[in-house]
Amino acid sequence: MAKWRKSTRSAGQNACVELRSTAEGFQIRDSKLDERSPVFDLTGSDLAGLLRMTKS
């Protein structure tokens, strides 16, 4: 499985979401919680919709 990636806009802070790709799509988690964070599985279209919503 791919490594977790943090947004470059987080500027080294630990206050954002992390993303990684999977065979089925993507997973996101809260970077503040690290391994304790719930992990959400998203399809490609789910992720695209989430990104569109965050840009609004």
MDTraj code that builds the backbone (N, CA, C; nanometers):
import mdtraj as md
import numpy as np

residues = "MET ALA LYS TRP ARG LYS SER THR ARG SER ALA GLY GLN ASN ALA CYS VAL GLU LEU ARG SER THR ALA GLU GLY PHE GLN ILE ARG ASP SER LYS LEU ASP GLU ARG SER PRO VAL PHE ASP LEU THR GLY SER ASP LEU ALA GLY LEU LEU ARG MET THR LYS SER".split()
xyz = np.array([
    [0.0850, -0.1176, 0.0000],
    [0.0000, 0.0000, 0.0000],
    [0.0897, 0.1242, 0.0000],
    [0.0432, 0.2296, -0.0622],
    [0.1198, 0.3541, -0.0737],
    [0.1349, 0.4228, 0.0624],
    [0.2369, 0.5067, 0.0730],
    [0.2579, 0.5845, 0.1952],
    [0.1558, 0.6964, 0.2041],
    [0.1288, 0.7408, 0.3265],
    [0.0415, 0.8551, 0.3480],
    [0.1115, 0.9808, 0.2987],
    [0.0349, 1.0690, 0.2331],
    [0.0890, 1.1963, 0.1835],
    [0.0104, 1.3106, 0.2457],
    [0.0821, 1.4125, 0.2863],
    [0.0224, 1.5311, 0.3467],
    [0.0283, 1.6446, 0.2448],
    [-0.0674, 1.7328, 0.2488],
    [-0.0696, 1.8466, 0.1585],
    [0.0544, 1.9327, 0.1761],
    [0.1086, 1.9824, 0.0655],
    [0.2218, 2.0749, 0.0734],
    [0.1788, 2.2069, 0.1366],
    [0.0510, 2.2358, 0.1368],
    [-0.0004, 2.3588, 0.1990],
    [-0.0027, 2.3507, 0.3504],
    [0.0223, 2.2347, 0.4067],
    [0.0222, 2.2230, 0.5521],
    [0.1471, 2.2853, 0.6127],
    [0.2476, 2.3158, 0.5306],
    [0.3696, 2.3858, 0.5732],
    [0.4343, 2.3214, 0.6953],
    [0.4399, 2.1897, 0.6962],
    [0.5054, 2.1195, 0.8054],
    [0.4212, 2.1047, 0.9307],
    [0.3042, 2.1635, 0.9305],
    [0.2159, 2.1493, 1.0463],
    [0.1515, 2.0116, 1.0436],
    [0.1035, 1.9709, 1.1565],
    [0.0379, 1.8409, 1.1650],
    [-0.1124, 1.8614, 1.1842],
    [-0.1714, 1.9449, 1.1005],
    [-0.3125, 1.9798, 1.1159],
    [-0.3846, 1.9740, 0.9823],
    [-0.3811, 1.8598, 0.9200],
    [-0.4506, 1.8454, 0.7924],
    [-0.4907, 1.6992, 0.7742],
    [-0.5421, 1.6689, 0.6598],
    [-0.5712, 1.5306, 0.6276],
    [-0.4568, 1.4729, 0.5457],
    [-0.4433, 1.3417, 0.5512],
    [-0.3448, 1.2710, 0.4710],
    [-0.4191, 1.1808, 0.3738],
    [-0.3569, 1.1541, 0.2631],
    [-0.4178, 1.0773, 0.1552],
    [-0.3209, 0.9707, 0.1069],
    [-0.3739, 0.8560, 0.0697],
    [-0.2927, 0.7549, 0.0020],
    [-0.3805, 0.6801, -0.0967],
    [-0.3157, 0.6284, -0.2000],
    [-0.3897, 0.5514, -0.2997],
    [-0.3909, 0.4046, -0.2603],
    [-0.4957, 0.3371, -0.3015],
    [-0.5106, 0.1933, -0.2803],
    [-0.5498, 0.1305, -0.4129],
    [-0.5549, 0.0008, -0.4170],
    [-0.5968, -0.0681, -0.5393],
    [-0.7414, -0.0329, -0.5756],
    [-0.8237, -0.0028, -0.4741],
    [-0.9651, 0.0264, -0.4976],
    [-0.9955, 0.1745, -0.5128],
    [-0.9022, 0.2630, -0.4774],
    [-0.9279, 0.4065, -0.4834],
    [-0.8319, 0.4822, -0.3959],
    [-0.8861, 0.5443, -0.2889],
    [-0.8059, 0.6279, -0.2009],
    [-0.8512, 0.6110, -0.0574],
    [-0.7633, 0.6481, 0.0354],
    [-0.7975, 0.6533, 0.1764],
    [-0.7537, 0.7886, 0.2299],
    [-0.8315, 0.8426, 0.3251],
    [-0.7937, 0.9661, 0.3918],
    [-0.8016, 0.9447, 0.5417],
    [-0.7205, 1.0240, 0.6162],
    [-0.7239, 1.0208, 0.7619],
    [-0.6805, 1.1575, 0.8145],
    [-0.7028, 1.1788, 0.9438],
    [-0.6648, 1.3020, 1.0118],
    [-0.5190, 1.2904, 1.0550],
    [-0.4348, 1.3808, 1.0090],
    [-0.2924, 1.3714, 1.0396],
    [-0.2628, 1.3951, 1.1878],
    [-0.3484, 1.4683, 1.2572],
    [-0.3250, 1.4932, 1.4000],
    [-0.3327, 1.3656, 1.4811],
    [-0.4116, 1.2697, 1.4351],
    [-0.4324, 1.1463, 1.5103],
    [-0.3412, 1.0320, 1.4664],
    [-0.2723, 1.0491, 1.3563],
    [-0.1837, 0.9449, 1.3016],
    [-0.2531, 0.8094, 1.2983],
    [-0.1924, 0.7103, 1.3587],
    [-0.2451, 0.5728, 1.3528],
    [-0.3782, 0.5564, 1.4268],
    [-0.4119, 0.6510, 1.5139],
    [-0.5390, 0.6426, 1.5877],
    [-0.6570, 0.6949, 1.5067],
    [-0.6284, 0.7598, 1.3943],
    [-0.7339, 0.8203, 1.3133],
    [-0.8180, 0.7150, 1.2428],
    [-0.9490, 0.7385, 1.2354],
    [-1.0293, 0.6538, 1.1473],
    [-0.9826, 0.6754, 1.0035],
    [-0.9910, 0.5720, 0.9238],
    [-0.9510, 0.5790, 0.7831],
    [-1.0772, 0.5652, 0.6985],
    [-1.0938, 0.6584, 0.6058],
    [-1.2102, 0.6587, 0.5192],
    [-1.1699, 0.6160, 0.3787],
    [-1.2382, 0.5163, 0.3259],
    [-1.2135, 0.4671, 0.1903],
    [-1.2992, 0.5460, 0.0921],
    [-1.2365, 0.5948, -0.0145],
    [-1.3069, 0.6743, -0.1153],
    [-1.2779, 0.6199, -0.2547],
    [-1.3773, 0.6272, -0.3413],
    [-1.3541, 0.5986, -0.4829],
    [-1.2928, 0.7235, -0.5455],
    [-1.2474, 0.7129, -0.6668],
    [-1.1939, 0.8283, -0.7375],
    [-1.2959, 0.9394, -0.7507],
    [-1.4207, 0.9040, -0.7797],
    [-1.5240, 1.0081, -0.7934],
    [-1.5595, 1.0684, -0.6575],
    [-1.5546, 0.9890, -0.5496],
    [-1.5759, 1.0436, -0.4150],
    [-1.4697, 1.1487, -0.3834],
    [-1.3438, 1.1161, -0.4117],
    [-1.2337, 1.2086, -0.3843],
    [-1.2477, 1.3359, -0.4677],
    [-1.2823, 1.3212, -0.5942],
    [-1.3005, 1.4379, -0.6809],
    [-1.4109, 1.5281, -0.6263],
    [-1.5201, 1.4696, -0.5800],
    [-1.6293, 1.5467, -0.5216],
    [-1.5872, 1.6174, -0.3940],
    [-1.5115, 1.5486, -0.3100],
    [-1.4622, 1.6091, -0.1869],
    [-1.3717, 1.7277, -0.2177],
    [-1.2838, 1.7132, -0.3132],
    [-1.1938, 1.8220, -0.3505],
    [-1.2706, 1.9413, -0.4084],
    [-1.3725, 1.9123, -0.4887],
    [-1.4555, 2.0212, -0.5413],
    [-1.5236, 2.0980, -0.4277],
    [-1.5719, 2.0259, -0.3293],
    [-1.6408, 2.0894, -0.2161],
    [-1.5459, 2.1743, -0.1324],
    [-1.4216, 2.1326, -0.1183],
    [-1.3274, 2.2077, -0.0367],
    [-1.2789, 2.3335, -0.1064],
    [-1.2918, 2.3395, -0.2374],
    [-1.2494, 2.4582, -0.3128],
    [-1.3570, 2.5654, -0.3147],
    [-1.4756, 2.5318, -0.2710],
    [-1.5874, 2.6285, -0.2720],
    [-1.5749, 2.7303, -0.1628],
])
top = md.Topology()
chain = top.add_chain()
for i, resn in enumerate(residues, 1):
    res = top.add_residue(resn, chain, resSeq=i)
    for name in ("N", "CA", "C"):
        top.add_atom(name, md.element.get_by_symbol(name[0]), res)
traj = md.Trajectory(xyz[None], top)
